[in-house]
Every structure is written in structure tokens, then in C-alpha cells.
Amino acid sequence: MGFEWSQDDISVADGFLRIAREQVGKAIAGAENTQESPERRVHEARRRCKKLRALFRLVRPDFDAYDTENAFVRDAARGLAQARDMRVVRGTLVELMQWADRPIELDLGGGAEVEVAGLSRFAEQMRSLEQRSQAWRVGRIDIDTLAAGLKQTYRRGRWTKRLAEKHRTDEAFHEWRKYAKYHWNQLGLLEDCAGDILPSAHKSAGDLAELLGQHHDLAILDQLLATTPEALGAAVDVGFAREAAARRQREHETRIAALGAQVFAETPTALKARFVAYLDGWAQRQAAE
């Protein structure tokens, strides 16, 4: 089954446990899949963690272990960041200089040994999470729980959007990115419940999260250029690269503003009411089948 509730789930709570355990199992399998490159395995592991945290947030009030397990998954993902972050920064620089018509070549490899060691630790962490999941206690997770969880994430997304648009700092855009990503993953969880209505909204939220991610990558690159450009492993025209990064960020911000206005157009209350209607209709269809 996929990352969504299914008609085969006995209850909404049963669906939550199934989805969570499936994601943990896939995280373990992906981390140990030596047929894939360490780079790809790290990417997939981090993606599973983001999905798990979005799922946990959706049912937070009725998930007793939320605080413990959300922090555990967050820290497990952070443990994979060291080698991955430098590779992403170098890749961002290559893409930026190509965009600025001053292409450069950089070695985007390296760090595989660090990644393999990190993946081994990650797999063990996920195994301990898998074992604990058998004892998870959940409350009365129902349609209102899901709609309320979606509303809370969405409200935070609107709030961080306003802060980013007001202050226009890298930190503010990064905070907005977190909640845009949570919102995107939560829409994916509920997509099947809304039939043909939701896919375009899901895609728009994903596009927004992707642009905010690129904006953040440029911010990290600029920080490195300003402090330790030699870490990039090549002679770089620092002044030109930083100016290009600022221009590219401004270009992204224009698109981010348009997508953000679209994704976060509704009030949180209206969003919740709409999803209660979707979920009620979905439950009725399931009962009739």
C-alpha cells in the first residue's frame, strides 16, 4: 500500500499504524539496499523521515508517543546530513554557475564512506523504532483528528509565510519551507480521500516546497562562500558567485510568492471544513463498498 489511508484499513487509527510501520520498514530496506548508491539511499532515508514526521503531526493530539518519536526521527535524519550537505552545496554551486553563464566543474562525489556508516546507524535506529511501534498507543483517531491536524500544519504554514514575506531573511524562508513540506506530505496522505479534487493542490504544494528548498540551498551556499570558500574544492570567484546566488534567490522569491499565495489562499477554518466534507464522503463511500 502507499503513503495514504486505504479502504482496507479497519479504522483511521489502524490506517495510521499501518502507514507508519510501512514507512519505517521501507526506511530500513532502503538504507540497506546496496544496489543503490549511498547518495541515493541517504536521500530516500531523509525522505522517509519527512513523511513520518508529517504523519505524526497529522494525528498529534491522539498519538501518545508524538514528542518522543518525532524527536527520534528528526535526530535520525540529522545523523545523515554531514556528507550529504557538502555534496548538495557543491551541486548547487555548479547549477548556479551554469545558470549565470559561467560554468565550472566540481567533484560531486566523495563522502561515501561517511554516508555508508551513517546509513548503518540509521537502519539500526529505524529497527528500534519498528520495535517500539508495536507498543504505540493511539487515542480516538478519527476524521476530525485528521482535519484538525491538517488545519494546524496549514495555519503554521500561513504564519511562517507571513513572516518570510515580512522579514525576507533566509531563516524565515527556511522556516516556511518546513511547514510547506509538512503540508505537502499531509495532502499526499489524504489525496485518495478527495478523489480527483486534490492532485493539483498537492502538486502546487510540492512545487512550493521544492522552490523553498532551492532557496535554502542557495542560502547555505552563500554562507559557505562568505566564510570558507576553500571548502568547495575549487577556485571560485566568490564575489561573482555570491551576487549570482542573490539574483537567483530573488528570482525564486518571485515564483515562491505566486505559488505561496495559491497554496495558502484559504483560511485554516475553511480548509478544515472542506477536508471534513471530503473525509466524510470518503468514509461513506468506503462503508457502501
C-alpha positions in Angstrom: 0.0 0.0 0.0 1.1 3.6 -0.5 1.5 6.6 1.8 -2.2 7.1 2.3 -5.3 5.7 4.1 -6.9 2.7 2.3 -10.3 1.2 2.2 -8.7 -1.9 3.7 -7.9 -0.1 6.9 -10.2 -1.2 9.7 -10.2 2.2 11.2 -8.5 5.6 10.8 -6.3 4.7 13.8 -5.4 1.3 12.2 -4.5 3.1 9.0 -2.2 5.4 10.9 -0.3 2.5 12.5 -0.1 0.6 9.1 1.2 3.7 7.3 3.8 4.5 9.9 5.1 0.9 10.1 5.3 0.6 6.4 7.3 3.8 6.2 9.7 2.6 8.9 10.1 -0.8 7.1 10.8 1.0 3.8 13.3 3.2 5.5 15.2 0.2 6.8 15.1 -1.6 3.4 16.2 1.5 1.6 19.1 2.2 3.9 20.4 -1.4 3.5 19.8 -1.6 -0.3 23.4 -1.8 -1.6 22.2 -1.9 -5.2 21.7 1.8 -4.8 24.4 4.4 -4.3 24.9 5.8 -0.8 23.8 9.2 -2.1 20.5 7.8 -3.3 20.0 5.8 -0.1 20.6 8.9 2.1 18.1 10.9 0.0 15.5 8.2 0.4 16.1 7.8 4.1 15.7 11.5 4.7 12.5 11.5 2.6 11.0 8.7 4.7 11.8 10.7 7.9 10.0 13.7 6.5 7.0 11.6 5.7 6.9 10.0 9.1 7.1 13.4 10.8 4.3 14.8 8.7 2.2 11.7 9.6 2.9 12.1 13.3 1.9 15.8 13.1 -1.4 14.9 11.5 -2.5 12.8 14.5 -0.5 14.5 17.2 -3.3 15.0 19.8 -4.1 11.3 19.8 -0.6 9.9 19.5 0.8 9.4 23.0 4.4 8.9 21.8 4.4 12.0 19.5 7.1 14.1 21.3 9.5 11.1 21.8 9.1 9.6 18.3 9.0 12.9 16.4 12.3 14.0 18.0 13.8 10.5 17.5 13.0 10.6 13.7 14.3 14.2 13.4 17.6 13.2 15.0 18.0 10.1 12.9 17.6 12.2 9.8 20.2 14.7 11.1 22.7 12.0 11.5 22.8 11.5 7.7 23.4 15.2 7.0 27.2 15.6 7.1 28.4 14.2 3.8 25.1 14.9 2.1 25.2 18.7 2.9 28.5 19.3 1.3 27.6 17.4 -1.8 24.4 19.4 -2.1 26.2 22.7 -1.7 28.7 21.8 -4.4 25.9 20.7 -6.7 24.1 24.0 -6.0 27.2 25.9 -7.0 27.6 24.0 -10.3 23.9 24.7 -11.1 24.2 28.3 -10.1 27.3 29.0 -12.3 25.6 27.2 -15.2 22.6 29.5 -14.8 24.9 32.5 -14.6 26.7 31.5 -17.8 30.0 30.9 -16.1 30.1 27.1 -15.8 32.6 25.3 -13.6 33.4 21.7 -12.8 33.5 20.3 -9.4 33.9 16.8 -8.0 30.4 16.0 -6.6 31.5 12.6 -5.3 33.3 11.9 -2.1 31.9 11.2 1.4 30.6 7.7 0.5 32.3 6.1 3.5 30.8 8.6 5.9 27.4 8.0 4.2 27.6 4.2 4.5 28.5 4.4 8.2 25.6 6.8 8.7 23.2 4.6 6.8 24.2 1.6 9.0 23.4 3.7 12.2 20.2 4.9 10.6 19.0 1.3 9.9 19.6 0.3 13.5 17.7 3.4 14.7 14.8 2.5 12.5 14.8 -1.1 13.8 14.4 0.2 17.3 11.6 2.5 16.1 10.0 -0.5 14.4 10.1 -2.5 17.6 8.6 0.4 19.7 5.8 0.9 17.1 4.3 -2.4 18.1 3.5 -0.9 21.5 2.3 2.5 20.3 -0.9 3.7 21.9 -3.2 5.8 19.9 -6.4 7.5 21.0 -9.6 8.0 19.1 -8.0 9.0 15.8 -10.9 9.9 13.5 -11.8 12.1 10.7 -11.9 15.2 12.9 -8.4 14.3 14.1 -7.0 14.3 10.6 -8.8 17.5 9.6 -7.6 19.2 12.8 -4.0 18.1 12.2 -4.1 19.3 8.7 -5.5 22.7 9.9 -2.8 23.1 12.5 0.0 22.5 10.0 -1.6 24.7 7.4 -2.0 27.5 10.0 1.7 27.3 10.8 2.4 27.4 7.1 0.4 30.6 6.7 2.1 32.2 9.7 5.6 31.3 8.5 4.6 32.6 5.1 3.7 36.0 6.5 7.0 36.1 8.5 9.0 35.2 5.4 7.3 37.9 3.3 7.7 40.5 6.1 11.3 39.9 7.1 12.7 38.3 3.8 15.5 36.5 5.7 17.0 33.2 4.8 16.0 31.9 8.2 12.4 32.9 7.7 12.1 31.3 4.3 13.7 28.1 5.7 11.1 28.0 8.5 8.3 28.4 5.9 9.8 25.6 3.9 9.4 23.2 6.8 5.7 23.7 7.0 5.2 23.8 3.3 6.8 20.4 3.2 4.7 19.1 6.0 1.6 20.4 4.3 2.6 18.7 1.0 3.2 15.4 2.7 -0.1 15.6 4.6 -2.0 16.3 1.4 -0.4 13.2 -0.1 -1.7 11.2 2.8 -5.3 12.4 2.2 -5.2 12.6 -1.6 -7.1 9.4 -2.1 -9.9 10.6 0.2 -10.7 13.6 -2.1 -10.8 11.7 -5.5 -9.9 13.9 -8.4 -10.1 17.2 -6.4 -6.8 17.2 -4.6 -3.9 16.2 -7.0 -3.5 19.8 -8.4 -3.3 21.2 -4.9 -0.9 18.5 -3.8 1.4 19.3 -6.8 1.3 23.0 -6.1 2.3 22.4 -2.5 5.1 20.2 -3.7 6.3 22.8 -6.2 6.3 25.4 -3.5 8.3 23.2 -1.1 10.8 22.4 -3.9 11.4 26.1 -4.6 11.8 26.9 -1.0 14.3 24.1 -0.8 16.3 25.6 -3.6 16.2 29.0 -2.0 17.6 27.4 1.2 20.3 25.6 -0.7 21.4 28.9 -2.1 21.4 30.4 1.3 23.7 27.6 2.6 26.0 28.1 -0.4 26.2 31.8 0.2 27.2 31.2 3.9 30.0 28.9 2.8 31.2 31.3 0.1 31.3 34.1 2.8 33.2 32.0 5.4 35.2 29.1 4.0 35.0 29.1 0.1 38.1 26.8 0.0 35.9 24.0 1.3 34.2 23.9 -2.1 37.3 22.4 -3.5 37.9 24.8 -6.5 38.9 28.3 -7.2 35.7 30.2 -7.2 35.1 33.9 -8.0 33.5 34.5 -4.6 32.1 37.9 -5.4 30.5 36.8 -8.6 29.1 33.6 -7.1 27.5 35.5 -4.2 26.0 38.1 -6.4 24.6 35.3 -8.7 23.2 33.5 -5.7 21.4 36.6 -4.5 19.9 37.2 -8.0 18.8 33.6 -8.2 17.2 33.8 -4.8 15.3 36.9 -5.9 14.1 35.0 -9.0 12.9 32.1 -6.8 11.2 34.5 -4.5 9.0 35.9 -7.3 7.8 32.4 -8.1 7.5 31.5 -4.4 5.2 34.5 -3.8 2.9 33.4 -6.6 2.7 29.8 -5.5 2.5 30.6 -1.8 -0.5 32.8 -2.4 -2.2 29.9 -4.3 -1.3 27.2 -1.8 -2.2 29.2 1.3 -5.2 31.1 0.0 -7.8 29.6 2.3 -8.3 30.3 5.9 -7.4 27.4 8.2 -11.0 27.1 9.3 -12.2 26.9 5.7 -9.6 24.3 4.9 -10.6 22.1 7.8 -14.3 22.3 6.8 -13.5 21.4 3.3 -11.5 18.3 4.4 -14.1 17.2 6.9 -16.5 17.1 3.9 -14.0 15.2 1.8 -13.3 12.7 4.6 -17.0 12.2 5.5 -17.7 11.5 1.8 -14.8 9.1 1.6 -15.9 7.3 4.8 -19.5 6.9 3.4 -18.1 5.5 0.1 -16.0 3.1 2.0 -18.9 1.9 4.1 -21.0 1.4 1.0 -18.4 -0.8 -0.8 
